[in-house]
């Protein structure tokens, strides 16, 4: 597991390493999850690599948020607090349909 203190650091980690999946907090300092996801997707296109599953996590669920995240290139959306079962289900579901 690799932890990034903000969205910019998350993108920097992604530039250097391959990940099986990314848990992306929507609201982070310096760069939010939407912008970080866009940069990660651009890196994947540039490299010609498969899309890494990105699952957004947020504490502030609002109507339409999930659609916003999916439109931004994220694979799924979890509301904090979430269970391990929720995370496993999101990972399995989006891996099959991605």
N, C-alpha and C positions, 0 to 999 in steps of 0.2 A: 504494500500500500504506500502510496506517495501522497503527501498533503501539500497543498499550495495555500498560502496565506491570502491570496487575492486572485482575481481573474487573469491578470497579466502574468503572474507567476505560473498559473495553470497552463497558459499557452506556452510559456517558455519550457516547462517540463515536457509538454506534448511535442515540442520541436526536437527535443533530445532523445525521447524514449517512446517506445510503443506501449500501449495500454490495452488491456482486454475490454475495459469499459471506463467511463468517466462519470462520477457523480458531480454534478455541476450545481453549486448553489446559485440561485437566481440573483440574489442581492449580495454583491461583494464589493469591497473597496477597490479603487483604481480602475476596474473594468468589470462590468456586470456579466452575468452568465450568458445573456443574449449575444453580446459583443464577442465574448470569448469563444462561444460556439461557432459564430461566423468565421472567426480566424482559424479555428481548428478545421472546419469544413473546407476552407480555402487551402490550407496546408495539405489536406488529404487529396483534393483535386490536383494541386500542383505536383504532388508525389505520385499520383495515380494509384493510391492505395484505397483499400476498402474503408467504408465508413465505420468508425469506432462507435459503439453504442454510447450515447450521452443521455443520462437520466438526470433531469432537473430535480432539485429538492428545494422546497420553500416552506416558510412558516406562515406566509401571508397569502392564503389561497383566495382568489377572487374569481368571479364568473369570467370565463373566457381566457384565463391564464394558461390552461393546458393547451388550448388552440394556438395561443401566441408562441408558446415554447415549441410546439410541433412545427409551426410555420417557420421558426427560426433555425430549424435543422436538428432539434433535439429529438430523441427517440421516445421518451416517456417522461412522466411528471409524477413526482411523489410529494405529498404534503407531510411536513414534520408535525408531530413525531410519526415515523413510519416503522413498521416491524420488519424483521428480517424476511418474513414470508412475503411482505409487500415488495421488497427489493428483489427477491428471487423471482417473483411472478413478473415484475416489470422487465427484468433482464431476459427471462425466457420468452416472454411475449414479443418483445421488440426484436430479439435476435432472429426469431422465426420469420417475422414479417419485414425485416429490414432488407 
